[in-house]
Amino acid sequence: MNLRLAIALLAALLFTVFVAVNWAAFAAPTTLSLLVAQVQAPLGLVMLVVLGVVVLGFALYLGWWQGRVLLETRRHTKELQSQRELADKAEASRFTELRGQIDARIAELGARLNERIDASTSELRIEVQHSANGLAASIGELEDRLQRGERPNWEPMRPG
């Protein structure tokens, strides 16, 4: 039981006790003027009936208002849920698009790397070929000198 309901019930109980204790005053007949006529009636009971009608009117209004709020809350909840689903779908599509862009970029970088490796390999082959040709020429020159009986112009290494 929430605090407002407890306070309302306590107020109703206190009012009921007040009416019961003062019942004789509430039931005492009095002359009441209705502007066009005069009537003999108990003023306390007339005021109790008016109070009851006002409280009942407020209770009906409160129930109607709370029903409207509940319907509006449900409508907002459904709308928020649909917006959340749209946002989730948009986010998923952005992630998919980002994944595609990343894959494309990785493929592009892989192709560049393969091109560089191929270029470096060809340059290295050319360098090795030049070195092999130079080495073969030097060996050929040494063979020619040895066949002609020339002594090489380098001295053997002596231990140290």
Phi and psi in radians as a Rosetta constraint file:
Dihedral C 1 N 2 CA 2 C 2 CIRCULARHARMONIC -1.459 0.35
Dihedral N 2 CA 2 C 2 N 3 CIRCULARHARMONIC 2.966 0.35
Dihedral C 2 N 3 CA 3 C 3 CIRCULARHARMONIC -1.135 0.35
Dihedral N 3 CA 3 C 3 N 4 CIRCULARHARMONIC -0.706 0.35
Dihedral C 3 N 4 CA 4 C 4 CIRCULARHARMONIC -1.116 0.35
Dihedral N 4 CA 4 C 4 N 5 CIRCULARHARMONIC -0.731 0.35
Dihedral C 4 N 5 CA 5 C 5 CIRCULARHARMONIC -1.142 0.35
Dihedral N 5 CA 5 C 5 N 6 CIRCULARHARMONIC -0.696 0.35
Dihedral C 5 N 6 CA 6 C 6 CIRCULARHARMONIC -1.106 0.35
Dihedral N 6 CA 6 C 6 N 7 CIRCULARHARMONIC -0.721 0.35
Dihedral C 6 N 7 CA 7 C 7 CIRCULARHARMONIC -1.159 0.35
Dihedral N 7 CA 7 C 7 N 8 CIRCULARHARMONIC -0.718 0.35
Dihedral C 7 N 8 CA 8 C 8 CIRCULARHARMONIC -1.121 0.35
Dihedral N 8 CA 8 C 8 N 9 CIRCULARHARMONIC -0.763 0.35
Dihedral C 8 N 9 CA 9 C 9 CIRCULARHARMONIC -1.132 0.35
Dihedral N 9 CA 9 C 9 N 10 CIRCULARHARMONIC -0.693 0.35
Dihedral C 9 N 10 CA 10 C 10 CIRCULARHARMONIC -1.113 0.35
Dihedral N 10 CA 10 C 10 N 11 CIRCULARHARMONIC -0.740 0.35
Dihedral C 10 N 11 CA 11 C 11 CIRCULARHARMONIC -1.111 0.35
Dihedral N 11 CA 11 C 11 N 12 CIRCULARHARMONIC -0.727 0.35
Dihedral C 11 N 12 CA 12 C 12 CIRCULARHARMONIC -1.122 0.35
Dihedral N 12 CA 12 C 12 N 13 CIRCULARHARMONIC -0.711 0.35
Dihedral C 12 N 13 CA 13 C 13 CIRCULARHARMONIC -1.115 0.35
Dihedral N 13 CA 13 C 13 N 14 CIRCULARHARMONIC -0.802 0.35
Dihedral C 13 N 14 CA 14 C 14 CIRCULARHARMONIC -1.094 0.35
Dihedral N 14 CA 14 C 14 N 15 CIRCULARHARMONIC -0.690 0.35
Dihedral C 14 N 15 CA 15 C 15 CIRCULARHARMONIC -1.144 0.35
Dihedral N 15 CA 15 C 15 N 16 CIRCULARHARMONIC -0.719 0.35
Dihedral C 15 N 16 CA 16 C 16 CIRCULARHARMONIC -1.103 0.35
Dihedral N 16 CA 16 C 16 N 17 CIRCULARHARMONIC -0.735 0.35
Dihedral C 16 N 17 CA 17 C 17 CIRCULARHARMONIC -1.109 0.35
Dihedral N 17 CA 17 C 17 N 18 CIRCULARHARMONIC -0.734 0.35
Dihedral C 17 N 18 CA 18 C 18 CIRCULARHARMONIC -1.067 0.35
Dihedral N 18 CA 18 C 18 N 19 CIRCULARHARMONIC -0.776 0.35
Dihedral C 18 N 19 CA 19 C 19 CIRCULARHARMONIC -1.139 0.35
Dihedral N 19 CA 19 C 19 N 20 CIRCULARHARMONIC -0.731 0.35
Dihedral C 19 N 20 CA 20 C 20 CIRCULARHARMONIC -1.113 0.35
Dihedral N 20 CA 20 C 20 N 21 CIRCULARHARMONIC -0.731 0.35
Dihedral C 20 N 21 CA 21 C 21 CIRCULARHARMONIC -1.186 0.35
Dihedral N 21 CA 21 C 21 N 22 CIRCULARHARMONIC -0.633 0.35
Dihedral C 21 N 22 CA 22 C 22 CIRCULARHARMONIC -1.836 0.35
Dihedral N 22 CA 22 C 22 N 23 CIRCULARHARMONIC 0.500 0.35
Dihedral C 22 N 23 CA 23 C 23 CIRCULARHARMONIC -1.022 0.35
Dihedral N 23 CA 23 C 23 N 24 CIRCULARHARMONIC -0.670 0.35
Dihedral C 23 N 24 CA 24 C 24 CIRCULARHARMONIC -1.071 0.35
Dihedral N 24 CA 24 C 24 N 25 CIRCULARHARMONIC -0.709 0.35
Dihedral C 24 N 25 CA 25 C 25 CIRCULARHARMONIC -1.215 0.35
Dihedral N 25 CA 25 C 25 N 26 CIRCULARHARMONIC -0.633 0.35
Dihedral C 25 N 26 CA 26 C 26 CIRCULARHARMONIC -1.203 0.35
Dihedral N 26 CA 26 C 26 N 27 CIRCULARHARMONIC -0.574 0.35
Dihedral C 26 N 27 CA 27 C 27 CIRCULARHARMONIC -1.595 0.35
Dihedral N 27 CA 27 C 27 N 28 CIRCULARHARMONIC -0.097 0.35
Dihedral C 27 N 28 CA 28 C 28 CIRCULARHARMONIC -1.176 0.35
Dihedral N 28 CA 28 C 28 N 29 CIRCULARHARMONIC 2.218 0.35
Dihedral C 28 N 29 CA 29 C 29 CIRCULARHARMONIC -1.250 0.35
Dihedral N 29 CA 29 C 29 N 30 CIRCULARHARMONIC 2.547 0.35
Dihedral C 29 N 30 CA 30 C 30 CIRCULARHARMONIC -2.476 0.35
Dihedral N 30 CA 30 C 30 N 31 CIRCULARHARMONIC 2.741 0.35
Dihedral C 30 N 31 CA 31 C 31 CIRCULARHARMONIC -1.481 0.35
Dihedral N 31 CA 31 C 31 N 32 CIRCULARHARMONIC 2.140 0.35
Dihedral C 31 N 32 CA 32 C 32 CIRCULARHARMONIC -1.999 0.35
Dihedral N 32 CA 32 C 32 N 33 CIRCULARHARMONIC 2.387 0.35
Dihedral C 32 N 33 CA 33 C 33 CIRCULARHARMONIC -1.708 0.35
Dihedral N 33 CA 33 C 33 N 34 CIRCULARHARMONIC 2.273 0.35
Dihedral C 33 N 34 CA 34 C 34 CIRCULARHARMONIC -1.897 0.35
Dihedral N 34 CA 34 C 34 N 35 CIRCULARHARMONIC 0.452 0.35
Dihedral C 34 N 35 CA 35 C 35 CIRCULARHARMONIC 1.251 0.35
Dihedral N 35 CA 35 C 35 N 36 CIRCULARHARMONIC -0.670 0.35
Dihedral C 35 N 36 CA 36 C 36 CIRCULARHARMONIC -1.904 0.35
Dihedral N 36 CA 36 C 36 N 37 CIRCULARHARMONIC -0.247 0.35
Dihedral C 36 N 37 CA 37 C 37 CIRCULARHARMONIC -2.687 0.35
Dihedral N 37 CA 37 C 37 N 38 CIRCULARHARMONIC 2.914 0.35
Dihedral C 37 N 38 CA 38 C 38 CIRCULARHARMONIC -2.085 0.35
Dihedral N 38 CA 38 C 38 N 39 CIRCULARHARMONIC 2.470 0.35
Dihedral C 38 N 39 CA 39 C 39 CIRCULARHARMONIC -2.300 0.35
Dihedral N 39 CA 39 C 39 N 40 CIRCULARHARMONIC 2.553 0.35
Dihedral C 39 N 40 CA 40 C 40 CIRCULARHARMONIC -1.674 0.35
Dihedral N 40 CA 40 C 40 N 41 CIRCULARHARMONIC 2.016 0.35
Dihedral C 40 N 41 CA 41 C 41 CIRCULARHARMONIC -2.723 0.35
Dihedral N 41 CA 41 C 41 N 42 CIRCULARHARMONIC 2.738 0.35
Dihedral C 41 N 42 CA 42 C 42 CIRCULARHARMONIC -1.308 0.35
Dihedral N 42 CA 42 C 42 N 43 CIRCULARHARMONIC 2.070 0.35
Dihedral C 42 N 43 CA 43 C 43 CIRCULARHARMONIC -1.078 0.35
Dihedral N 43 CA 43 C 43 N 44 CIRCULARHARMONIC -0.684 0.35
Dihedral C 43 N 44 CA 44 C 44 CIRCULARHARMONIC -1.080 0.35
Dihedral N 44 CA 44 C 44 N 45 CIRCULARHARMONIC -0.760 0.35
Dihedral C 44 N 45 CA 45 C 45 CIRCULARHARMONIC -1.201 0.35
Dihedral N 45 CA 45 C 45 N 46 CIRCULARHARMONIC -0.665 0.35
Dihedral C 45 N 46 CA 46 C 46 CIRCULARHARMONIC -1.060 0.35
Dihedral N 46 CA 46 C 46 N 47 CIRCULARHARMONIC -0.775 0.35
Dihedral C 46 N 47 CA 47 C 47 CIRCULARHARMONIC -1.157 0.35
Dihedral N 47 CA 47 C 47 N 48 CIRCULARHARMONIC -0.626 0.35
Dihedral C 47 N 48 CA 48 C 48 CIRCULARHARMONIC -1.127 0.35
Dihedral N 48 CA 48 C 48 N 49 CIRCULARHARMONIC -0.726 0.35
Dihedral C 48 N 49 CA 49 C 49 CIRCULARHARMONIC -1.138 0.35
Dihedral N 49 CA 49 C 49 N 50 CIRCULARHARMONIC -0.774 0.35
Dihedral C 49 N 50 CA 50 C 50 CIRCULARHARMONIC -1.051 0.35
Dihedral N 50 CA 50 C 50 N 51 CIRCULARHARMONIC -0.773 0.35
Dihedral C 50 N 51 CA 51 C 51 CIRCULARHARMONIC -1.067 0.35
Dihedral N 51 CA 51 C 51 N 52 CIRCULARHARMONIC -0.741 0.35
Dihedral C 51 N 52 CA 52 C 52 CIRCULARHARMONIC -1.070 0.35
Dihedral N 52 CA 52 C 52 N 53 CIRCULARHARMONIC -0.754 0.35
Dihedral C 52 N 53 CA 53 C 53 CIRCULARHARMONIC -1.113 0.35
Dihedral N 53 CA 53 C 53 N 54 CIRCULARHARMONIC -0.748 0.35
Dihedral C 53 N 54 CA 54 C 54 CIRCULARHARMONIC -1.112 0.35
Dihedral N 54 CA 54 C 54 N 55 CIRCULARHARMONIC -0.780 0.35
Dihedral C 54 N 55 CA 55 C 55 CIRCULARHARMONIC -1.111 0.35
Dihedral N 55 CA 55 C 55 N 56 CIRCULARHARMONIC -0.747 0.35
Dihedral C 55 N 56 CA 56 C 56 CIRCULARHARMONIC -1.089 0.35
Dihedral N 56 CA 56 C 56 N 57 CIRCULARHARMONIC -0.716 0.35
Dihedral C 56 N 57 CA 57 C 57 CIRCULARHARMONIC -1.071 0.35
Dihedral N 57 CA 57 C 57 N 58 CIRCULARHARMONIC -0.778 0.35
Dihedral C 57 N 58 CA 58 C 58 CIRCULARHARMONIC -1.127 0.35
Dihedral N 58 CA 58 C 58 N 59 CIRCULARHARMONIC -0.681 0.35
Dihedral C 58 N 59 CA 59 C 59 CIRCULARHARMONIC -1.118 0.35
Dihedral N 59 CA 59 C 59 N 60 CIRCULARHARMONIC -0.755 0.35
Dihedral C 59 N 60 CA 60 C 60 CIRCULARHARMONIC -1.122 0.35
Dihedral N 60 CA 60 C 60 N 61 CIRCULARHARMONIC -0.750 0.35
Dihedral C 60 N 61 CA 61 C 61 CIRCULARHARMONIC -1.084 0.35
Dihedral N 61 CA 61 C 61 N 62 CIRCULARHARMONIC -0.748 0.35
Dihedral C 61 N 62 CA 62 C 62 CIRCULARHARMONIC -1.100 0.35
Dihedral N 62 CA 62 C 62 N 63 CIRCULARHARMONIC -0.738 0.35
Dihedral C 62 N 63 CA 63 C 63 CIRCULARHARMONIC -1.094 0.35
Dihedral N 63 CA 63 C 63 N 64 CIRCULARHARMONIC -0.767 0.35
Dihedral C 63 N 64 CA 64 C 64 CIRCULARHARMONIC -1.095 0.35
Dihedral N 64 CA 64 C 64 N 65 CIRCULARHARMONIC -0.775 0.35
Dihedral C 64 N 65 CA 65 C 65 CIRCULARHARMONIC -1.118 0.35
Dihedral N 65 CA 65 C 65 N 66 CIRCULARHARMONIC -0.753 0.35
Dihedral C 65 N 66 CA 66 C 66 CIRCULARHARMONIC -1.145 0.35
Dihedral N 66 CA 66 C 66 N 67 CIRCULARHARMONIC -0.642 0.35
Dihedral C 66 N 67 CA 67 C 67 CIRCULARHARMONIC -1.090 0.35
Dihedral N 67 CA 67 C 67 N 68 CIRCULARHARMONIC -0.754 0.35
Dihedral C 67 N 68 CA 68 C 68 CIRCULARHARMONIC -1.072 0.35
Dihedral N 68 CA 68 C 68 N 69 CIRCULARHARMONIC -0.758 0.35
Dihedral C 68 N 69 CA 69 C 69 CIRCULARHARMONIC -1.091 0.35
Dihedral N 69 CA 69 C 69 N 70 CIRCULARHARMONIC -0.734 0.35
Dihedral C 69 N 70 CA 70 C 70 CIRCULARHARMONIC -1.111 0.35
Dihedral N 70 CA 70 C 70 N 71 CIRCULARHARMONIC -0.755 0.35
Dihedral C 70 N 71 CA 71 C 71 CIRCULARHARMONIC -1.104 0.35
Dihedral N 71 CA 71 C 71 N 72 CIRCULARHARMONIC -0.735 0.35
Dihedral C 71 N 72 CA 72 C 72 CIRCULARHARMONIC -1.160 0.35
Dihedral N 72 CA 72 C 72 N 73 CIRCULARHARMONIC -0.668 0.35
Dihedral C 72 N 73 CA 73 C 73 CIRCULARHARMONIC -1.102 0.35
Dihedral N 73 CA 73 C 73 N 74 CIRCULARHARMONIC -0.743 0.35
Dihedral C 73 N 74 CA 74 C 74 CIRCULARHARMONIC -1.096 0.35
Dihedral N 74 CA 74 C 74 N 75 CIRCULARHARMONIC -0.731 0.35
Dihedral C 74 N 75 CA 75 C 75 CIRCULARHARMONIC -1.100 0.35
Dihedral N 75 CA 75 C 75 N 76 CIRCULARHARMONIC -0.761 0.35
Dihedral C 75 N 76 CA 76 C 76 CIRCULARHARMONIC -1.131 0.35
Dihedral N 76 CA 76 C 76 N 77 CIRCULARHARMONIC -0.674 0.35
Dihedral C 76 N 77 CA 77 C 77 CIRCULARHARMONIC -1.104 0.35
Dihedral N 77 CA 77 C 77 N 78 CIRCULARHARMONIC -0.769 0.35
Dihedral C 77 N 78 CA 78 C 78 CIRCULARHARMONIC -1.105 0.35
Dihedral N 78 CA 78 C 78 N 79 CIRCULARHARMONIC -0.742 0.35
Dihedral C 78 N 79 CA 79 C 79 CIRCULARHARMONIC -1.118 0.35
Dihedral N 79 CA 79 C 79 N 80 CIRCULARHARMONIC -0.751 0.35
Dihedral C 79 N 80 CA 80 C 80 CIRCULARHARMONIC -1.096 0.35
Dihedral N 80 CA 80 C 80 N 81 CIRCULARHARMONIC -0.696 0.35
Dihedral C 80 N 81 CA 81 C 81 CIRCULARHARMONIC -1.106 0.35
Dihedral N 81 CA 81 C 81 N 82 CIRCULARHARMONIC -0.761 0.35
Dihedral C 81 N 82 CA 82 C 82 CIRCULARHARMONIC -1.143 0.35
Dihedral N 82 CA 82 C 82 N 83 CIRCULARHARMONIC -0.682 0.35
Dihedral C 82 N 83 CA 83 C 83 CIRCULARHARMONIC -1.129 0.35
Dihedral N 83 CA 83 C 83 N 84 CIRCULARHARMONIC -0.673 0.35
Dihedral C 83 N 84 CA 84 C 84 CIRCULARHARMONIC -1.119 0.35
Dihedral N 84 CA 84 C 84 N 85 CIRCULARHARMONIC -0.733 0.35
Dihedral C 84 N 85 CA 85 C 85 CIRCULARHARMONIC -1.127 0.35
Dihedral N 85 CA 85 C 85 N 86 CIRCULARHARMONIC -0.722 0.35
Dihedral C 85 N 86 CA 86 C 86 CIRCULARHARMONIC -1.076 0.35
Dihedral N 86 CA 86 C 86 N 87 CIRCULARHARMONIC -0.748 0.35
Dihedral C 86 N 87 CA 87 C 87 CIRCULARHARMONIC -1.122 0.35
Dihedral N 87 CA 87 C 87 N 88 CIRCULARHARMONIC -0.701 0.35
Dihedral C 87 N 88 CA 88 C 88 CIRCULARHARMONIC -1.115 0.35
Dihedral N 88 CA 88 C 88 N 89 CIRCULARHARMONIC -0.734 0.35
Dihedral C 88 N 89 CA 89 C 89 CIRCULARHARMONIC -1.136 0.35
Dihedral N 89 CA 89 C 89 N 90 CIRCULARHARMONIC -0.734 0.35
Dihedral C 89 N 90 CA 90 C 90 CIRCULARHARMONIC -1.100 0.35
Dihedral N 90 CA 90 C 90 N 91 CIRCULARHARMONIC -0.726 0.35
Dihedral C 90 N 91 CA 91 C 91 CIRCULARHARMONIC -1.139 0.35
Dihedral N 91 CA 91 C 91 N 92 CIRCULARHARMONIC -0.723 0.35
Dihedral C 91 N 92 CA 92 C 92 CIRCULARHARMONIC -1.101 0.35
Dihedral N 92 CA 92 C 92 N 93 CIRCULARHARMONIC -0.715 0.35
Dihedral C 92 N 93 CA 93 C 93 CIRCULARHARMONIC -1.185 0.35
Dihedral N 93 CA 93 C 93 N 94 CIRCULARHARMONIC -0.614 0.35
Dihedral C 93 N 94 CA 94 C 94 CIRCULARHARMONIC -1.136 0.35
Dihedral N 94 CA 94 C 94 N 95 CIRCULARHARMONIC -0.699 0.35
Dihedral C 94 N 95 CA 95 C 95 CIRCULARHARMONIC -1.132 0.35
Dihedral N 95 CA 95 C 95 N 96 CIRCULARHARMONIC -0.698 0.35
Dihedral C 95 N 96 CA 96 C 96 CIRCULARHARMONIC -1.113 0.35
Dihedral N 96 CA 96 C 96 N 97 CIRCULARHARMONIC -0.768 0.35
Dihedral C 96 N 97 CA 97 C 97 CIRCULARHARMONIC -1.109 0.35
Dihedral N 97 CA 97 C 97 N 98 CIRCULARHARMONIC -0.750 0.35
Dihedral C 97 N 98 CA 98 C 98 CIRCULARHARMONIC -1.093 0.35
Dihedral N 98 CA 98 C 98 N 99 CIRCULARHARMONIC -0.719 0.35
Dihedral C 98 N 99 CA 99 C 99 CIRCULARHARMONIC -1.069 0.35
Dihedral N 99 CA 99 C 99 N 100 CIRCULARHARMONIC -0.740 0.35
Dihedral C 99 N 100 CA 100 C 100 CIRCULARHARMONIC -1.086 0.35
Dihedral N 100 CA 100 C 100 N 101 CIRCULARHARMONIC -0.745 0.35
Dihedral C 100 N 101 CA 101 C 101 CIRCULARHARMONIC -1.134 0.35
Dihedral N 101 CA 101 C 101 N 102 CIRCULARHARMONIC -0.713 0.35
Dihedral C 101 N 102 CA 102 C 102 CIRCULARHARMONIC -1.122 0.35
Dihedral N 102 CA 102 C 102 N 103 CIRCULARHARMONIC -0.770 0.35
Dihedral C 102 N 103 CA 103 C 103 CIRCULARHARMONIC -1.070 0.35
Dihedral N 103 CA 103 C 103 N 104 CIRCULARHARMONIC -0.728 0.35
Dihedral C 103 N 104 CA 104 C 104 CIRCULARHARMONIC -1.106 0.35
Dihedral N 104 CA 104 C 104 N 105 CIRCULARHARMONIC -0.752 0.35
Dihedral C 104 N 105 CA 105 C 105 CIRCULARHARMONIC -1.135 0.35
Dihedral N 105 CA 105 C 105 N 106 CIRCULARHARMONIC -0.724 0.35
Dihedral C 105 N 106 CA 106 C 106 CIRCULARHARMONIC -1.115 0.35
Dihedral N 106 CA 106 C 106 N 107 CIRCULARHARMONIC -0.721 0.35
Dihedral C 106 N 107 CA 107 C 107 CIRCULARHARMONIC -1.103 0.35
Dihedral N 107 CA 107 C 107 N 108 CIRCULARHARMONIC -0.732 0.35
Dihedral C 107 N 108 CA 108 C 108 CIRCULARHARMONIC -1.096 0.35
Dihedral N 108 CA 108 C 108 N 109 CIRCULARHARMONIC -0.792 0.35
Dihedral C 108 N 109 CA 109 C 109 CIRCULARHARMONIC -1.136 0.35
Dihedral N 109 CA 109 C 109 N 110 CIRCULARHARMONIC -0.642 0.35
Dihedral C 109 N 110 CA 110 C 110 CIRCULARHARMONIC -1.103 0.35
Dihedral N 110 CA 110 C 110 N 111 CIRCULARHARMONIC -0.731 0.35
Dihedral C 110 N 111 CA 111 C 111 CIRCULARHARMONIC -1.119 0.35
Dihedral N 111 CA 111 C 111 N 112 CIRCULARHARMONIC -0.750 0.35
Dihedral C 111 N 112 CA 112 C 112 CIRCULARHARMONIC -1.057 0.35
Dihedral N 112 CA 112 C 112 N 113 CIRCULARHARMONIC -0.762 0.35
Dihedral C 112 N 113 CA 113 C 113 CIRCULARHARMONIC -1.103 0.35
Dihedral N 113 CA 113 C 113 N 114 CIRCULARHARMONIC -0.747 0.35
Dihedral C 113 N 114 CA 114 C 114 CIRCULARHARMONIC -1.093 0.35
Dihedral N 114 CA 114 C 114 N 115 CIRCULARHARMONIC -0.693 0.35
Dihedral C 114 N 115 CA 115 C 115 CIRCULARHARMONIC -1.096 0.35
Dihedral N 115 CA 115 C 115 N 116 CIRCULARHARMONIC -0.764 0.35
Dihedral C 115 N 116 CA 116 C 116 CIRCULARHARMONIC -1.138 0.35
Dihedral N 116 CA 116 C 116 N 117 CIRCULARHARMONIC -0.711 0.35
Dihedral C 116 N 117 CA 117 C 117 CIRCULARHARMONIC -1.110 0.35
Dihedral N 117 CA 117 C 117 N 118 CIRCULARHARMONIC -0.755 0.35
Dihedral C 117 N 118 CA 118 C 118 CIRCULARHARMONIC -1.086 0.35
Dihedral N 118 CA 118 C 118 N 119 CIRCULARHARMONIC -0.759 0.35
Dihedral C 118 N 119 CA 119 C 119 CIRCULARHARMONIC -1.105 0.35
Dihedral N 119 CA 119 C 119 N 120 CIRCULARHARMONIC -0.774 0.35
Dihedral C 119 N 120 CA 120 C 120 CIRCULARHARMONIC -1.122 0.35
Dihedral N 120 CA 120 C 120 N 121 CIRCULARHARMONIC -0.665 0.35
Dihedral C 120 N 121 CA 121 C 121 CIRCULARHARMONIC -1.123 0.35
Dihedral N 121 CA 121 C 121 N 122 CIRCULARHARMONIC -0.760 0.35
Dihedral C 121 N 122 CA 122 C 122 CIRCULARHARMONIC -1.124 0.35
Dihedral N 122 CA 122 C 122 N 123 CIRCULARHARMONIC -0.742 0.35
Dihedral C 122 N 123 CA 123 C 123 CIRCULARHARMONIC -1.081 0.35
Dihedral N 123 CA 123 C 123 N 124 CIRCULARHARMONIC -0.716 0.35
Dihedral C 123 N 124 CA 124 C 124 CIRCULARHARMONIC -1.142 0.35
Dihedral N 124 CA 124 C 124 N 125 CIRCULARHARMONIC -0.678 0.35
Dihedral C 124 N 125 CA 125 C 125 CIRCULARHARMONIC -1.099 0.35
Dihedral N 125 CA 125 C 125 N 126 CIRCULARHARMONIC -0.749 0.35
Dihedral C 125 N 126 CA 126 C 126 CIRCULARHARMONIC -1.087 0.35
Dihedral N 126 CA 126 C 126 N 127 CIRCULARHARMONIC -0.784 0.35
Dihedral C 126 N 127 CA 127 C 127 CIRCULARHARMONIC -1.063 0.35
Dihedral N 127 CA 127 C 127 N 128 CIRCULARHARMONIC -0.774 0.35
Dihedral C 127 N 128 CA 128 C 128 CIRCULARHARMONIC -1.108 0.35
Dihedral N 128 CA 128 C 128 N 129 CIRCULARHARMONIC -0.725 0.35
Dihedral C 128 N 129 CA 129 C 129 CIRCULARHARMONIC -1.080 0.35
Dihedral N 129 CA 129 C 129 N 130 CIRCULARHARMONIC -0.764 0.35
Dihedral C 129 N 130 CA 130 C 130 CIRCULARHARMONIC -1.099 0.35
Dihedral N 130 CA 130 C 130 N 131 CIRCULARHARMONIC -0.744 0.35
Dihedral C 130 N 131 CA 131 C 131 CIRCULARHARMONIC -1.119 0.35
Dihedral N 131 CA 131 C 131 N 132 CIRCULARHARMONIC -0.734 0.35
Dihedral C 131 N 132 CA 132 C 132 CIRCULARHARMONIC -1.118 0.35
Dihedral N 132 CA 132 C 132 N 133 CIRCULARHARMONIC -0.740 0.35
Dihedral C 132 N 133 CA 133 C 133 CIRCULARHARMONIC -1.094 0.35
Dihedral N 133 CA 133 C 133 N 134 CIRCULARHARMONIC -0.759 0.35
Dihedral C 133 N 134 CA 134 C 134 CIRCULARHARMONIC -1.111 0.35
Dihedral N 134 CA 134 C 134 N 135 CIRCULARHARMONIC -0.740 0.35
Dihedral C 134 N 135 CA 135 C 135 CIRCULARHARMONIC -1.133 0.35
Dihedral N 135 CA 135 C 135 N 136 CIRCULARHARMONIC -0.722 0.35
Dihedral C 135 N 136 CA 136 C 136 CIRCULARHARMONIC -1.120 0.35
Dihedral N 136 CA 136 C 136 N 137 CIRCULARHARMONIC -0.698 0.35
Dihedral C 136 N 137 CA 137 C 137 CIRCULARHARMONIC -1.125 0.35
Dihedral N 137 CA 137 C 137 N 138 CIRCULARHARMONIC -0.742 0.35
Dihedral C 137 N 138 CA 138 C 138 CIRCULARHARMONIC -1.118 0.35
Dihedral N 138 CA 138 C 138 N 139 CIRCULARHARMONIC -0.735 0.35
Dihedral C 138 N 139 CA 139 C 139 CIRCULARHARMONIC -1.136 0.35
Dihedral N 139 CA 139 C 139 N 140 CIRCULARHARMONIC -0.736 0.35
Dihedral C 139 N 140 CA 140 C 140 CIRCULARHARMONIC -1.064 0.35
Dihedral N 140 CA 140 C 140 N 141 CIRCULARHARMONIC -0.733 0.35
Dihedral C 140 N 141 CA 141 C 141 CIRCULARHARMONIC -1.110 0.35
Dihedral N 141 CA 141 C 141 N 142 CIRCULARHARMONIC -0.731 0.35
Dihedral C 141 N 142 CA 142 C 142 CIRCULARHARMONIC -1.130 0.35
Dihedral N 142 CA 142 C 142 N 143 CIRCULARHARMONIC -0.699 0.35
Dihedral C 142 N 143 CA 143 C 143 CIRCULARHARMONIC -1.096 0.35
Dihedral N 143 CA 143 C 143 N 144 CIRCULARHARMONIC -0.722 0.35
Dihedral C 143 N 144 CA 144 C 144 CIRCULARHARMONIC -1.080 0.35
Dihedral N 144 CA 144 C 144 N 145 CIRCULARHARMONIC -0.788 0.35
Dihedral C 144 N 145 CA 145 C 145 CIRCULARHARMONIC -1.085 0.35
Dihedral N 145 CA 145 C 145 N 146 CIRCULARHARMONIC -0.739 0.35
Dihedral C 145 N 146 CA 146 C 146 CIRCULARHARMONIC -1.154 0.35
Dihedral N 146 CA 146 C 146 N 147 CIRCULARHARMONIC -0.655 0.35
Dihedral C 146 N 147 CA 147 C 147 CIRCULARHARMONIC -1.206 0.35
Dihedral N 147 CA 147 C 147 N 148 CIRCULARHARMONIC -0.547 0.35
Dihedral C 147 N 148 CA 148 C 148 CIRCULARHARMONIC -1.426 0.35
Dihedral N 148 CA 148 C 148 N 149 CIRCULARHARMONIC -0.128 0.35
Dihedral C 148 N 149 CA 149 C 149 CIRCULARHARMONIC 1.502 0.35
Dihedral N 149 CA 149 C 149 N 150 CIRCULARHARMONIC 0.264 0.35
Dihedral C 149 N 150 CA 150 C 150 CIRCULARHARMONIC -1.401 0.35
Dihedral N 150 CA 150 C 150 N 151 CIRCULARHARMONIC 2.562 0.35
Dihedral C 150 N 151 CA 151 C 151 CIRCULARHARMONIC -1.559 0.35
Dihedral N 151 CA 151 C 151 N 152 CIRCULARHARMONIC 2.392 0.35
Dihedral C 151 N 152 CA 152 C 152 CIRCULARHARMONIC -1.108 0.35
Dihedral N 152 CA 152 C 152 N 153 CIRCULARHARMONIC 2.653 0.35
Dihedral C 152 N 153 CA 153 C 153 CIRCULARHARMONIC -1.649 0.35
Dihedral N 153 CA 153 C 153 N 154 CIRCULARHARMONIC 0.628 0.35
Dihedral C 153 N 154 CA 154 C 154 CIRCULARHARMONIC -2.234 0.35
Dihedral N 154 CA 154 C 154 N 155 CIRCULARHARMONIC 2.596 0.35
Dihedral C 154 N 155 CA 155 C 155 CIRCULARHARMONIC -1.755 0.35
Dihedral N 155 CA 155 C 155 N 156 CIRCULARHARMONIC 2.507 0.35
Dihedral C 155 N 156 CA 156 C 156 CIRCULARHARMONIC -1.187 0.35
Dihedral N 156 CA 156 C 156 N 157 CIRCULARHARMONIC 2.705 0.35
Dihedral C 156 N 157 CA 157 C 157 CIRCULARHARMONIC -1.361 0.35
Dihedral N 157 CA 157 C 157 N 158 CIRCULARHARMONIC 2.391 0.35
Dihedral C 157 N 158 CA 158 C 158 CIRCULARHARMONIC -1.876 0.35
Dihedral N 158 CA 158 C 158 N 159 CIRCULARHARMONIC 2.413 0.35
Dihedral C 158 N 159 CA 159 C 159 CIRCULARHARMONIC -1.096 0.35
Dihedral N 159 CA 159 C 159 N 160 CIRCULARHARMONIC 2.461 0.35
